[in-house]
Amino acid sequence: MNLLMDQRRTRRFKLQLPLSITRSGVARTTLAGRTKDISSSGVLFTTDREPDVASSIEYVITLNHDGTQPVNLRCVGKIVRMERTPPSLGEGPLAYQVAATLERYEFIREQ
């Protein structure tokens, strides 16, 4: 039996959506990324720059980004894992893959 699958208690959905880190710890920041998968307890995403591994993180996932009225999901959690990933066949710089918890969230609609 796969130990990794045993640790996951919630279903993961493979979704590639725009994500931005807006706060890391107590400092405001702007760091863009893309989700790889999302569950009710967390998110796995990639970003070009290394985020600060801090006690808390605030990030925004943009849902319906191609629609006329984007909906943002503002989330608060903690970074639980981060690793460097090599570039994919010359497609840009070294990236970081980051796993973060999803402890609180709220929907924000653009006016």
C-alpha positions in Angstrom: 0.0 0.0 0.0 1.3 3.5 -0.9 2.1 5.4 2.3 1.6 8.8 0.5 -1.9 7.9 -0.5 -2.6 6.8 3.1 -1.7 10.3 4.4 -4.2 12.0 2.0 -7.6 12.0 3.5 -9.3 14.3 0.9 -9.6 14.0 -2.8 -7.3 16.1 -4.9 -8.4 17.8 -8.1 -5.8 18.5 -10.8 -6.5 22.2 -11.7 -4.1 24.6 -13.2 -5.3 28.0 -12.1 -3.5 31.4 -11.5 -2.3 31.8 -7.9 -0.6 34.7 -6.2 1.0 34.8 -2.7 -0.1 38.1 -1.1 1.5 37.6 2.4 4.2 35.4 3.9 4.4 35.6 7.6 3.8 39.3 8.6 5.3 40.7 5.3 3.1 41.7 2.3 4.5 40.2 -0.9 3.5 39.6 -4.5 4.6 36.2 -6.0 2.8 34.7 -8.9 2.3 30.9 -9.5 0.0 28.2 -10.8 -1.8 25.5 -9.0 -1.1 21.9 -9.8 -3.8 20.3 -7.6 -6.2 21.4 -5.0 -8.0 19.6 -2.2 -10.3 20.8 0.7 -7.2 20.8 3.0 -4.5 22.3 0.8 -2.9 23.2 -2.5 0.1 22.2 -4.5 1.5 25.0 -6.7 4.6 26.1 -8.7 6.3 29.5 -8.7 9.4 30.9 -10.3 10.8 32.4 -7.1 11.3 30.8 -3.7 8.7 31.9 -1.2 9.6 32.6 2.4 8.8 29.5 4.5 7.0 31.3 7.3 4.5 30.5 10.0 1.6 31.6 7.8 0.8 32.4 4.1 -2.0 34.1 2.4 -2.6 33.3 -1.2 -5.3 34.0 -3.8 -6.5 31.5 -6.4 -8.3 33.0 -9.4 -11.3 30.9 -10.4 -13.1 31.5 -13.8 -10.1 33.6 -14.9 -11.2 33.4 -18.6 -14.8 34.5 -17.8 -16.2 38.0 -17.7 -16.3 38.2 -13.9 -13.3 36.5 -12.3 -13.9 35.1 -8.8 -11.0 35.0 -6.4 -10.6 32.6 -3.5 -8.5 34.2 -0.7 -6.9 31.5 1.4 -4.8 31.4 4.6 -2.6 28.4 5.4 1.0 27.3 6.1 3.7 26.1 3.8 4.3 22.4 4.7 6.8 21.4 1.9 8.8 23.1 -0.8 11.3 21.7 -3.3 13.2 22.9 -6.3 12.2 21.4 -9.7 14.4 21.5 -12.8 13.3 23.4 -15.9 11.2 21.3 -18.3 13.2 21.0 -21.5 14.3 24.6 -21.5 10.9 26.1 -20.6 12.0 28.9 -18.3 14.0 29.1 -15.1 14.3 26.8 -12.2 10.9 26.6 -10.4 9.7 25.7 -6.9 6.9 23.3 -6.1 5.2 24.3 -2.9 2.6 22.5 -0.8 0.5 24.7 1.5 -2.4 24.0 3.8 -5.8 25.6 3.3 -7.1 26.5 6.8 -9.5 29.4 6.0 -10.9 30.9 2.8 -13.3 33.4 1.5 -14.6 34.2 -2.0 -13.9 37.7 -3.3 -15.8 38.9 -6.4 -14.4 41.7 -8.5 -16.7 44.8 -8.6 
